[in-house]
Amino acid sequence: MSAQTSKQERPAMSKATPGTTKRLFGYILHYKWRVAIIVLCIVLSAAAQASSALFLQTLIDHYILPLVGEANPKWGPLVQMLVLMGCLYLVGTLAAWLWSWLVVGVEQGTLKDIRDQMFAHQQLLPIKYFDTHEHGDTMSRYTNDTDTLRQAISQSFPQMFSSIIAALAALISMLWLSVPFSLFTLAFTALLLFVVRKIVSRSGRFFVKQQQELGGVNAFVEEAVGGQKVIKVFNHEDAAAATFAHKNEALFEASAEANTYGNITMPVVGNMGYLLYVLLAIFGGLAGIAGWGNFGLGGAGTLTLGTLISLLTLSRSFINPIGQVSMQFNMVMMALAGASRIFALMDEPVETDGGSVELVSVEIGPDGRTMTECDRETGHWAWKRAADDDGTRSLLAAEKLQGDAREVARKAKEVAVTSPDGRYTLLKGDVRFTDVTFGYNPDKPVLHDITWFAKPGQKMALVGATGAGKTTITNLINRFYDIQEGQILYDGIDVKNIRKPDLRRSLGIVLQDVNLFTGTVIDNIRYGRLDASDEECIEAAKLTNADSFIRMLPKGYQTVLEGDGSGLSQGQRQLISIARAAVADPPAMILDEATSSIDTRTEEVVQKGMDALMKGRTTFVIAHRLSTVRNSDVIMVLDHGRIIERGNHEELIAQGGEYYQLYTGKLELE
C-alpha cells in the first residue's frame, strides 16, 4: 500500500499569522544599507514637497503681490526665487528616482532569499508532506504568494512610508503657517480615518481568503492538466469544468469582496479631501476678508493670500497620502496573507534523521575483516559507526524481541562482517524485518508484526494484491517513513541508526511512476550519479538496453526532453529511469513495478539488462506480472499486511496455495 493520497485540507485563516510582518522585514533588512538610503531619499523627497508649498506663501506675499500695479517691476528677485524653487523640485525628483531605483534591488534580493530558503527547506521535508498536500497549492506559494510580496516590497511598503512622511511634513508645514487651520484639518482627518478603518477592516479578511482560494484553484488546474487524458477517456470534461467553476466562483467571490471594499477607499478619501479643501477655502476666504488674525509656529499676523494658498495646497498634500496609505494597506494585507502561507511551508517540520552510521568506501584486508576507509571507489562499501557506537545497540534491541523475530535479529548480528575494532561493518545487503508494525495513520496499521529476511545477493520478490503492503515495505527500508513497532536491520544495523542520505545512497530505486526532468537524455541518466562521465552514462544505457532507442532520437543522447519526456513512449521513459539507477551503481536495488509499463517483447530485452544490473546485489522486486518474478530466489506473498507464503517459484507452486492460484489465473491479484 502506498502512502496516503488524500490531500490535507487548507487551514482556514481569517488573518495573517502573528509575527509575519516582523519576520518579513527581517529578510528586507538583510539589505540594511540600501534600505537606509531609501529611507533617507524618501524623507528628502517629502521634505522637498512640503517646502515647495511653503515657498508659495513667500513667493506670493513677497515677490508676486508687490509687483502688482508697479509701472517698472523688477523681475530679478522673482526669477531668483523661481530658480531656487525649481532646484528644490529637482532635488525632490532626484531623491524620488533614486529610492525607486534602489527599492528594485531590495525587492528582487528579498524574493530571491525567500525562494532559495523556501526551496531548500522543501528539500528537507518528509515524503509524508508531499503525500498529504496538494502540489498545485504548494506551487502557488512560489508564484502567486511571492508575487504579492513583490508588489508589497516594491510598491506598498515604500509608498506607505513615503505617504506617512509626506503627511507629517505637510502637517508640520501647516502648523508653521496656521495652528487653527491645522487643528480644523486634524479634526476632519479623525472623521476620515474612522470611515477608512471601517472599510479596511472589511476588506482585510477577504484578501486573506482570496490567497487561499487562489491556491485551491491552482491546485485543481495542476491536477487537471496532469490528468487530462484520464478526463477525456472517461468523458469527465463537464464534471471537471463544473468543479473548476465552483472553485473559481469561490475565488471570484473572495476577490470581489476584497477589491470592492479596497477600490472604494481612494474615492472616499479623495472626495472627503475635496470637501476639506472647499471648507478651508470658504473659512479662509472669510477670515482673510474680515482681517482676522492668524498664528502659527512661525509667528502671528493676519491671514494673507499667500498663506491661504499654501494652506490649501498643504491640505491636499496631507489628505492624499492618507488615501494612498489606505489603498496600499489592502495590498499589504494580501502580501502578509501570502507571506503567512510561505512561512507556513518554511515552518513545516523537516525530516528527522537521528542516524549516525555512515556509508564509506573501504579496502578489505587479506583476513576479510580488516577494513581501511578510502576516498576512491573500491567496489567495497562499509557502514561506519560513530566513535561512541560499539555496535551493541542493535543487539540489545534484538534481545527485547520474542520468538522468530529474536532469532532473525540474532542471526543478522552473526552473519554481519565487522572489523576487529567494531567501527566498520561490510555492506552485504542483508535485510531483516523483525515484528514490524506500521501504519501511515498509527490507528490503522498497514503491516502487522512482519518478520522476514533477505540474504545478501538474493532477489526478493514481493507479490500480493493492491493494498497488501508491498510498496510500504520498500518505503520503510529506505526510511521514507519510520516504523511504529519492531526493528528493521540492514547488515545487522538498525536502519534508524543509519543516516538517511547514506542509507538511500546504498539503495537504487526504480519506480513505476517515472519522473524525467527538462534536459538532455544523458543528463537525465546522470541524475542517478551527478559525477558520472558521459561514457559511464552510455554504458549504463547499454546495460539496460536503452542505448538502441536513444541513438535513434533526433540528437541521440543530447536530445532535450521536456514535459516529463512527453515525446517518448512509456516504455522508453522507463528504460531511461532504469539506466539512471544503473549509473548510480548501488549495492542494493528496489524495483517497484519497474517493467509494468513495458510491453512483453520489450520486457524480455529489458529483463536481460535488469538481470545484469541485479547480479551480486540484494534486490527487492514488486510485481503484478508474475512472469517477471519466476527467477527470484525468494517470493513473499502478502495479504492485508501479513506474510502468508514464502519460498521460491517451484516451492510455492508445489504448495498449491495463494501463489499457485495467482500464477495459474484462478485468483486475481486485485
Beta strands, then each sheet from edge to edge (+ up, - down):
strand 1: 293-296
strand 2: 299-302
strand 3: 358-364
strand 4: 371-374
strand 5: 381-384
strand 6: 424-426
strand 7: 431-438
strand 8: 447-454
strand 9: 459-464
strand 10: 485-490
strand 11: 493-494
strand 12: 507-510
strand 13: 519-520
strand 14: 560-561
strand 15: 588-592
strand 16: 618-622
strand 17: 634-639
strand 18: 642-647
sheet 1: 1+ 2-
sheet 2: 4+ 3- 5+ 6-
sheet 3: 8+ 7- 10+ 11-
sheet 4: 12+ 15+ 16+ 9+ 17+ 18-
sheet 5: 13+ 14-
end
